[in-house]
């Protein structure tokens, strides 16, 4: 008995240390970001830093508004492309998929999660960019757009990011749907509802928490993606009103310039990381509030 009690205490200590390590890692990241980023924001000026539309480190102009908008554009585009496909795929896998093809399909979706970002970037450069370039030229010939771009831009990035967030959305949504008691679905059918109506009006709302979690994780993946985005986004720090033109994201801005940045320039890039970190926190808190409202309802 003493040996068992001693073992339990040791394991409790191990679990406690593991938990403290996780919290410490987050705390150290926060300390590093804010300790190095806040002074730069103060020196540049918060409003000037956030709302400035010119990023020209050589002239000490550090406005990240174009990068904020660029990140929002490509993330929103990824949601538009990825979320409907991800949810519909989850519905098929959870409710319709024959057993013979479930395993290959499941393996394929899991494989998507394991593909390196640079491979997605190469795929975008070789396959998606030429298609979007030709599409833009066609629109320009028809007089629908003034500039067609070179294929690297918001639309291309949104498509590739939409593919990258699919495994996250599919995995969490399917698991959430399978966790819904089958009586919900069967009861809806017994009341005369069609199969599709039962799924979209009963099963998916019951799995809302898991679906929202998957979408948020997908948003986090999209807004934090760097390598693939750098390869296909165009990387121009500017404001655009055309999804065919290139933009620069917050993460792309940091990676592109951190290698040679010094002084205030380097601190401004770290401050960009602070802004990105705050965005992620806002998203997480918003989802937590939505979950609480859903539970109360």
C-alpha positions, 0 to 999 in steps of 0.5 A, spaced: 500 500 500 505 504 501 508 503 495 502 504 491 501 511 495 508 513 493 507 511 486 501 515 486 504 521 489 510 521 484 505 521 478 501 527 481 508 530 481 510 528 474 503 531 471 503 537 475 510 539 472 508 537 465 502 542 466 507 547 469 511 546 463 506 548 458 504 554 462 511 556 463 512 556 455 506 560 454 508 565 459 515 566 456 512 567 449 508 572 452 514 575 456 518 575 450 513 578 445 510 584 450 517 586 452 520 587 446 514 589 442 511 594 446 517 599 447 517 599 439 509 600 439 510 606 444 516 609 440 512 608 433 506 610 436 500 605 437 495 609 432 500 610 427 503 603 427 496 599 427 493 604 422 499 606 418 498 604 410 506 605 409 511 600 411 518 602 409 523 601 414 529 605 410 525 611 412 522 608 419 515 608 416 512 602 420 505 601 418 502 594 418 495 596 416 496 593 409 498 586 413 493 586 417 488 587 412 492 582 408 491 577 413 484 578 414 483 577 406 486 570 406 483 568 412 476 570 410 478 566 403 480 560 406 474 560 411 469 561 405 473 555 401 475 550 406 469 551 411 463 548 407 467 543 404 470 541 410 463 540 414 460 537 408 465 532 407 464 530 415 457 529 414 459 524 408 464 521 412 459 520 419 453 519 416 453 516 408 460 513 407 460 506 406 465 502 410 469 500 404 471 507 402 471 510 409 478 508 411 482 510 405 478 517 405 480 517 412 487 516 411 487 521 405 484 527 410 489 525 415 495 525 410 493 532 408 494 534 415 501 531 415 503 534 408 509 540 409 507 547 408 512 548 403 509 542 399 502 546 399 506 552 397 509 548 391 503 546 389 500 553 389 506 555 385 505 550 380 498 548 379 494 554 382 498 560 380 497 559 373 490 557 373 488 564 377 493 568 372 489 565 366 483 566 369 485 574 371 487 575 364 480 572 361 477 577 366 481 583 364 479 581 357 472 581 358 473 588 362 471 586 369 477 587 372 483 593 371 489 589 373 489 581 372 495 580 377 501 575 376 497 569 379 500 570 386 494 574 390 489 573 395 485 568 391 490 563 390 492 564 397 485 563 399 484 556 395 491 553 398 489 555 405 482 553 404 485 546 403 490 546 408 485 547 414 480 541 411 483 536 415 482 540 422 475 542 420 474 535 418 477 531 424 473 535 429 467 536 426 466 528 424 468 526 431 463 531 434 457 529 429 459 521 431 458 523 439 451 526 438 446 520 441 443 516 435 436 517 438 437 525 436 437 523 428 433 517 429 427 521 432 427 526 427 426 521 422 421 518 426 417 524 426 417 525 418 424 529 417 428 527 411 435 524 412 438 531 410 434 535 414 435 531 420 442 532 419 442 539 418 437 541 423 438 536 428 445 533 428 449 538 426 446 543 431 447 538 436 455 538 434 455 545 434 461 546 439 465 541 436 464 544 429 465 551 432 472 548 435 474 545 428 473 552 424 476 556 430 482 551 429 482 552 422 482 560 422 488 559 427 492 555 422 490 559 416 492 566 420 498 563 422 501 560 416 507 562 413 511 558 408 506 557 403 503 564 404 510 567 402 510 563 396 504 564 393 501 571 396 505 576 392 508 579 398 506 586 397 505 591 403 499 594 400 492 595 400 488 592 394 481 592 392 482 586 387 482 579 390 487 577 384 492 582 386 498 580 391 498 582 399 503 581 404 500 578 411 503 579 418 506 572 418 509 573 412 512 580 413 516 577 419 519 572 416 521 576 410 524 581 413 527 578 420 533 575 417 536 582 416 532 587 421 536 591 426 534 596 431 527 599 431 526 595 424 527 588 428 523 591 434 517 593 429 517 586 427 516 583 434 511 588 435 507 585 429 508 578 432 504 582 438 498 584 434 498 577 431 498 574 438 492 579 440 488 577 434 489 569 436 487 571 443 481 575 441 479 569 436 479 564 442 475 568 447 470 569 442 469 562 441 469 561 448 463 566 449 460 563 443 460 556 446 458 558 453 452 561 449 450 555 446 451 551 452 446 556 456 441 555 450 
